[in-house]
């Protein structure tokens, strides 16, 4: 098992280096210098001597490969650069915005997993019946509905019309501010998990060992939950791990719609303010989290199916 984990860690290294390289190049091929980006677009042209002094101060006169190596070395120490707009470390800003995003992501993936697995199992056990049709219609709507549009609909209904929940913001961190963003972000993921769970359960229930267990006279509950569910949920774990990565990208839209002060909102604000170091830091941080989540998913997958370790 440890050999498998070590091999997966070694495979992560070129991926992480590639992520930093792509993010660094993208941020440096944007038209205009970084000094122009940090200035107010309505301001007059800055004097050339002032621009040269600022470029030297921020280390922007070095060749691009040298700047990348410096950036990579700083990133390995946890330094993602210096925000030109917020006038502080990008790492510090990201850490400050991380708790709201982590809370939203955790609540959304919990809701999505619970709803998706439950709907999928019910639909599979009631295949071809009204319950199955109803569950699949719900999942189809969730998989087809854009996150931002669903969020706006909930704001119009529960905030504007019914006045039950706050339309946006973080408040004091109370649960009433979390309900709509969690549902908006988690509903679509729950729909995908439900469809995968249904297909996986139906496939497992048709296996020979399930028929053998039934032929032995075991109770249907024992056959399904003891012999079937463990194998049926293996593909679901993979899907959940992948959906967590998609959830981070969906959080950008959700946090913007609901005014949630997390990493997604920080990324959008930084793009609008042309704060390229902060944009670069957010992209790298989100990508690294995505890679780490995939690693954790692979480890759980190997624990449930030991055959994975030997491939």
WOKA-V689443 format. One line per field, one symbol per residue. ss: DSSP state (h for helix, s for strand, l for the rest). Layout:
ss = ???
//
This chain:
ss = lhhhhhhhhhhhhhhhhhhhhhhhhhhhlllllhhhhhlllllllllhhhhhhhhhhllllllhhhhhhhhhhhhhlllllsllllllshhhhhhhhhhhhhhhhhhhhhhhhhhhhhhhhhhhhllllhhhhhhhhhhhhhhhllhhhhhhhhhhhhhhhlllllllllllllhhhlhhhhhhhhhhhhhhhhhhhhhhhhhhhllhhhhhhhhllllhhhhhhhhhhhhhhhhhhhhhhhhhhhhhhhhhhhhhhhllllhhhhhhhhhhlllhhhhhhhhhhhhhhhhhhhhhhhhhhhhhlhhhhhl
//
